[in-house]
Amino acid sequence: MHIDWNILLTALGLALVLEGLPYVIFSDKLPAMLMELAQRGPSAIRLMGLTAICAGVLLVWLVRG
C-alpha cells in the first residue's frame, strides 16, 4: 500500500484550518457554547462526534469514489 504523503498532509492541514475557524470567527460566543456543551451528557457528545465522523467519511467517499 502506497501512502501519498502530500494528500495526507494536505488533509491534515485542512482539518486544522477547519478546527481553528470557530475560535477565530466565534471567539466572543465560544465560551458560552462550550459551557452549554459541557452540560450535555456523554452520550449526546458521543452522538455528535459519531455524526461528524459519518459525515466526514461520506464526504471523502463521495469525493474520492
C-alpha positions in Angstrom: 0.0 0.0 0.0 1.4 3.3 -1.1 0.7 6.4 1.1 0.6 9.7 -0.7 2.1 11.9 2.0 1.2 15.1 0.0 -2.5 14.3 0.1 -2.3 13.1 3.8 -0.6 16.3 4.9 -2.9 18.5 2.9 -5.9 16.8 4.5 -4.4 17.3 7.9 -3.7 21.0 7.2 -7.3 21.5 6.1 -8.6 19.7 9.2 -6.5 22.1 11.4 -7.8 25.1 9.5 -11.4 23.9 9.9 -10.8 23.2 13.6 -9.4 26.7 14.2 -12.1 28.6 12.3 -14.7 28.6 15.2 -12.1 30.0 17.6 -11.4 32.9 15.2 -15.0 33.6 14.0 -16.9 33.0 17.2 -14.4 33.9 19.8 -16.9 36.0 21.7 -19.6 33.3 21.8 -17.4 30.3 22.2 -17.1 30.2 26.0 -20.9 30.1 26.3 -21.2 27.4 23.7 -18.5 25.3 25.4 -20.3 25.7 28.7 -23.5 24.5 27.1 -21.7 21.6 25.6 -20.1 20.7 28.9 -23.6 20.4 30.5 -24.7 17.8 28.0 -24.3 14.1 28.8 -21.5 12.0 27.4 -24.0 10.1 25.1 -25.1 13.4 23.4 -21.4 14.4 22.9 -20.6 10.9 21.6 -23.6 11.1 19.1 -22.3 14.5 17.8 -18.9 13.0 17.3 -20.2 10.0 15.6 -22.4 12.1 13.3 -19.3 14.3 12.4 -17.3 11.1 11.6 -20.0 9.7 9.4 -20.4 13.0 7.6 -16.7 13.1 7.0 -16.5 9.5 5.8 -19.4 10.1 3.5 -17.8 13.3 2.1 -14.5 11.5 1.5 -16.3 8.6 -0.2 -18.3 10.9 -2.5 -15.2 12.9 -3.5 -12.7 10.1 -3.8 -15.2 7.5 -5.2 
